[in-house]
């Protein structure tokens, strides 16, 4: 079976999605529904070949669908188009696209991975073990695509790290403020007792520009109801990561450290941000700075690209990653004042990681 399914979201209450649920399938997008029905219709040893966005490979949004698909087929080959704007550019879908093939009731043998920039470019390809694409102990069943030897080395380094966020005692959550639900609390001019309201546009160069001139977003949050006060985080240090990257940005993961020295008092973080915290409180300074350097490193960015082909960085994605020990992160944070470039940060990350290994 060969598919080039349509791309459109399916609302949770839509007729089509309800019908899919009754059939035992969960599909948040029309292309996922086509894939699920196609996989279900295959005869034993039948093969499905499809070209789709890469978004189903990771994240909670496609979690149930991903499990269903991988329960019905085993992947044989995956090709990635690295450009997010070349293939299907006319559709406005800002994602990497993939062509994959899978076999109903197939054996989990080697998977051929290939990659090219666009559909007219020559591809590079390699064969990897199935467990390197779908990790056996991964409850989310992310599909990770290591395009070359550098990707394999990156994956080995990242997966060998000693800590989960839970083991670090750190949590990550999306920002609490959904602006259209708190319109009465949003201000474009300061008033006494108003708090900073931070949007992705305020993240600049590993820090924050607040208030930012020329931005078309409210920059102050003034709680007018009890429910608004619950949206604030207390004064403290936080590592903050954009949930979406624009096509102009070179990196998928963009992080900044919020400092209470520059602006004191509670803060409101908008919903398009991920915030690292400790039980709703701030981090210590060295850890906040260290996490920011770590998240901005080329190592982490490259690893994230292996299993995410779209513009979104979900909190679930971040929770699934492994991290250096707290002492390592603190050492990174304590050295940030002398760093001036991405190259210097990457060199410091490499040096500290080598010390950790030794």
C-alpha positions in Angstrom: 0.0 0.0 0.0 1.4 3.4 -1.0 0.1 6.6 0.6 0.5 10.4 0.3 -2.2 11.2 2.9 -3.7 14.7 3.4 -2.5 16.8 6.3 -5.1 18.4 8.6 -5.8 18.4 12.3 -8.7 16.4 13.6 -10.5 18.1 16.5 -11.0 15.9 19.5 -14.8 16.0 19.1 -14.9 15.8 15.3 -17.0 13.1 13.7 -14.0 11.5 12.0 -12.0 11.3 15.2 -14.9 9.9 17.2 -15.3 7.2 14.5 -11.6 6.4 14.7 -11.8 5.9 18.4 -14.8 3.6 18.0 -12.5 1.6 15.7 -9.9 1.4 18.4 -7.6 4.0 16.8 -6.4 7.4 18.1 -5.4 9.8 15.3 -5.0 13.6 16.0 -4.3 14.3 12.4 -5.8 13.3 9.1 -2.6 11.8 7.9 -2.3 9.7 11.1 -5.8 8.4 10.5 -4.9 7.3 6.9 -1.8 5.6 8.2 -3.6 3.8 11.0 -6.3 2.5 8.8 -3.8 1.5 6.2 -1.7 -0.4 8.7 -4.9 -2.1 10.0 -5.9 -3.2 6.5 -2.6 -4.8 5.6 -2.4 -8.6 5.2 0.4 -10.4 7.0 3.7 -9.5 5.5 2.0 -6.7 3.6 3.9 -3.4 3.3 2.9 0.2 3.9 4.9 3.0 2.2 4.0 6.6 2.9 5.3 10.2 2.6 4.2 12.3 5.6 5.4 15.0 8.0 7.9 13.8 10.5 5.8 15.1 13.5 4.5 11.7 14.5 8.0 10.5 15.4 7.9 12.1 18.8 5.9 14.0 21.4 2.7 13.2 23.4 0.3 14.5 20.7 1.0 11.4 18.5 1.8 9.0 21.4 -1.2 6.7 21.1 -1.1 6.7 17.3 2.7 5.9 17.4 2.1 2.9 19.7 -0.7 1.7 17.4 1.4 2.0 14.3 4.5 0.3 15.7 2.3 -2.5 17.1 1.1 -3.2 13.6 4.1 -2.7 11.4 7.9 -2.9 11.8 9.9 -0.2 10.1 12.1 -1.3 7.2 13.3 2.0 5.9 13.0 5.7 6.7 14.2 8.6 4.5 14.3 12.2 5.9 14.1 15.4 4.0 16.1 17.8 6.2 14.7 21.0 4.7 11.5 22.2 6.4 10.6 24.4 3.5 11.5 22.5 0.3 9.2 19.5 0.1 5.5 20.4 0.0 6.5 24.1 0.4 3.2 25.1 -1.1 1.2 23.5 1.7 2.6 25.8 4.4 3.5 22.8 6.6 6.7 23.9 8.4 8.1 20.4 9.1 10.6 17.9 7.9 9.0 15.2 5.8 9.8 11.5 5.7 9.2 8.6 3.4 9.0 5.3 5.4 8.1 1.7 4.7 7.0 -0.9 7.2 5.8 -4.5 7.1 2.8 -6.0 8.9 4.0 -8.6 11.4 7.6 -8.1 10.2 10.8 -9.0 12.1 12.6 -6.2 13.9 15.7 -6.4 11.8 18.1 -3.7 10.5 16.5 -0.4 9.4 17.9 1.5 6.4 18.1 5.2 7.2 18.7 7.8 4.5 18.7 11.6 4.4 18.7 14.4 1.9 18.0 18.1 1.9 15.3 18.0 -0.6 13.7 15.6 -3.1 16.2 16.4 -5.9 19.3 16.0 -3.8 21.5 12.9 -3.5 20.9 10.9 -0.3 23.3 9.4 2.1 22.2 6.1 3.7 23.1 3.6 6.4 21.8 0.5 8.1 21.2 0.5 11.9 19.7 -2.0 14.4 16.0 -1.7 15.1 16.6 -0.9 18.7 18.6 2.2 17.7 15.5 3.6 16.0 12.9 2.5 18.5 14.4 2.0 22.0 13.1 -1.1 23.7 12.8 0.7 27.1 11.3 3.9 25.8 7.6 4.1 27.0 6.9 6.9 24.6 8.2 4.9 21.6 9.9 7.8 20.0 11.3 7.1 16.5 14.9 8.3 16.5 16.7 8.7 13.1 20.5 8.9 13.3 21.5 10.0 9.8 25.3 9.4 10.2 28.1 8.3 12.4 28.1 11.7 14.2 24.5 11.1 15.1 25.3 7.7 16.5 28.1 9.2 18.7 25.7 12.0 19.8 23.1 9.4 20.8 25.6 7.3 22.7 26.8 10.3 24.7 23.3 11.5 25.5 21.9 8.1 26.4 24.8 7.4 28.7 24.3 10.5 30.8 23.6 9.7 34.4 20.4 11.6 35.3 16.8 12.1 34.4 15.2 15.3 35.4 13.4 13.5 38.2 16.7 12.3 39.6 18.0 15.9 39.4 14.9 17.0 41.4 14.0 19.3 38.6 10.7 19.6 36.7 9.8 21.2 33.4 6.3 22.6 32.6 4.8 24.8 30.0 4.3 28.5 30.9 1.1 29.0 32.9 -0.3 32.1 31.1 -2.6 31.5 28.1 -3.0 35.1 27.1 -6.5 34.9 25.5 -7.8 33.4 28.8 -6.3 36.2 30.9 -6.9 39.3 28.8 -7.9 41.5 31.7 -4.5 40.8 33.4 -2.4 41.8 30.3 -0.9 45.3 30.2 1.1 47.1 27.6 2.2 49.8 30.1 3.5 49.3 33.6 1.4 50.0 36.7 2.4 49.5 40.4 2.4 45.9 41.4 2.4 44.6 37.8 4.7 41.7 37.1 6.9 40.8 34.1 5.1 38.8 31.4 7.6 36.8 29.3 6.9 35.6 25.8 9.3 33.7 23.5 10.2 37.1 21.9 11.8 38.2 25.1 14.4 35.5 25.0 17.6 37.0 23.6 21.2 35.7 23.6 20.9 33.3 26.5 19.2 36.0 28.6 16.1 38.2 28.4 15.2 41.6 27.0 12.3 42.8 29.1 10.4 44.9 28.6 11.2 44.6 24.9 10.6 47.5 22.7 8.6 47.1 19.5 7.1 43.7 20.4 3.4 43.4 19.8 2.7 41.6 23.1 1.8 42.8 26.5 4.8 43.0 28.7 3.2 43.2 32.1 0.8 40.9 34.0 -1.5 42.4 36.6 -3.7 39.8 38.4 -7.2 41.0 38.7 -8.7 37.7 39.8 -7.6 35.0 42.2 -7.1 32.6 39.3 -4.6 35.0 37.8 -2.4 35.0 40.9 -2.0 31.2 40.5 -0.4 31.8 37.1 2.7 33.5 38.6 5.9 31.8 39.5 7.8 33.2 42.6 10.9 35.2 42.3 13.9 33.0 41.4 16.3 31.7 38.8 14.7 29.7 36.0 15.9 28.0 32.8 13.4 28.8 30.0 13.2 27.1 26.6 11.1 28.2 23.6 8.4 25.7 22.7 8.5 26.7 19.0 11.4 27.7 16.8 10.9 29.9 13.7 12.2 28.8 10.3 14.7 31.7 10.6 16.3 30.2 13.7 19.3 28.0 13.2 18.6 25.9 16.3 15.6 23.9 17.4 16.2 24.5 21.1 16.6 28.0 22.3 17.1 28.6 26.1 17.7 31.5 28.4 18.3 32.0 32.1 15.9 34.2 34.0 17.7 36.2 36.7 15.9 37.7 39.7 18.8 40.2 40.0 17.6 42.1 37.0 13.9 42.1 37.8 12.7 41.1 41.3 9.4 39.7 42.3 7.1 37.0 40.8 7.1 36.3 37.0 4.4 35.3 34.5 5.7 32.9 31.7 3.5 32.6 28.6 2.3 29.2 27.4 4.7 29.1 24.4 7.6 28.6 26.8 8.9 25.6 28.8 10.1 26.4 32.3 12.6 24.3 34.4 11.8 24.7 38.1 11.8 22.8 41.4 8.2 22.1 42.6 7.1 25.5 41.3 10.0 27.4 42.8 13.2 28.7 41.3 16.5 26.8 40.7 19.8 27.8 42.3 21.7 30.2 40.1 24.5 27.8 39.0 22.0 25.1 38.0 19.8 27.5 36.1 22.8 28.9 34.2 24.2 25.4 33.7 21.0 24.0 32.3 20.8 27.0 30.0 24.3 26.3 28.6 23.5 22.6 28.3 20.2 23.1 26.5 21.9 25.6 24.1 24.7 23.2 23.3 25.2 21.8 19.8 25.2 18.3 21.3 21.7 18.7 22.7 20.4 20.4 19.6 21.8 17.6 17.3 20.3 14.9 19.6 16.9 16.6 19.6 16.9 16.8 15.7 17.3 13.0 15.6 13.8 12.5 16.9 12.0 15.7 16.1 11.3 17.0 12.7 9.0 19.9 13.5 9.2 23.2 15.2 7.8 22.3 18.6 9.8 21.4 21.7 7.3 19.7 24.1 7.8 19.4 27.8 7.4 15.7 27.4 10.4 15.7 25.0 12.5 17.4 27.6 11.4 15.0 30.3 12.4 12.0 28.2 16.0 13.3 27.8 18.9 12.4 30.1 21.1 15.1 31.7 24.5 15.5 33.3 24.8 15.2 37.1 23.8 18.2 39.2 27.5 18.9 39.9 28.3 19.0 36.2 25.5 21.4 35.5 26.6 23.6 38.3 30.2 23.7 37.0 28.8 24.7 33.6 26.8 27.4 35.2 29.7 28.8 37.2 31.8 29.3 34.0 29.2 31.1 31.9 30.3 34.6 32.7 33.5 34.3 30.7 31.8 32.8 27.5 31.2 34.9 24.5 30.3 32.5 21.7 28.5 29.3 20.8 31.9 27.7 20.0 33.2 28.5 23.5 30.1 27.1 25.1 30.4 23.9 23.1 34.1 23.6 24.0 33.3 24.0 27.7 30.5 21.4 27.5 33.0 18.9 25.8 35.7 19.6 28.4 33.5 19.1 31.4 31.9 16.0 29.9 35.4 14.6 29.3 36.3 15.2 33.0 33.1 13.5 34.0 34.0 10.4 32.0 37.4 10.3 33.5 
